[in-house]
Amino acid sequence: MGFFLTSDFYVYILKTGRIGTIWDKMLSGSHKARFDSSGRLKIPEKYRSVIEDCYGKEVFITSLTNESIQIYPWPVWEQLTGFATQGLLQLKPELRRFKIHVNRKGNHQEIDSKGRILINQELRDIARLDGEVELVGLHDHIEIWNKELLDQMLEDNPLSDNDFERLSELTPKE
């Protein structure tokens, strides 16, 4: 069993001034929340501290599937979409459609001093977000779901033994 340091680990040390583990910078678990009258959502402190300490205050907000809204820390979003600026890849029709889809309603913004972000009405309407919503941490980003839609999706698509088998194949071998 070995120990290695990644560039993310160094960034974590530089930004926080303390040594941490991967668990200290992981967005995990779920939280319930509500939008205020202006369409702002307060990011739960557990998520906010990870985002701000590890990645800074800038985020990119979009909807990849129209089922939910994704909040990506800006460095994660840049890494995820960085391939999109490389040479002739920009000319591929599927890449162009992806960029148009995520940027049409998505936006780059900063978490305010009270830990809030503004989710535009169009995105809220697409994901059917009103009343109570559920925020789910997915390691390096957050998804905002209509609670009833999330419950229905999980009920309609339970994890199976086949899913676990496929997931095990994704795990790097030592």
PyMOL commands that set and color helices and strands:
alter all, ss='L'
color gray80, all
select helices_A, chain A and resi 7-16+22-25+45-54+74-85+87-91+93-104+121-126+147-156+161-170
alter helices_A, ss='H'
color red, helices_A
select strands_A, chain A and resi 30-34+40-42+58-62+69-73+107-110+116-118+132-137+142-146
alter strands_A, ss='S'
color yellow, strands_A
deselect
rebuild
show_as cartoon
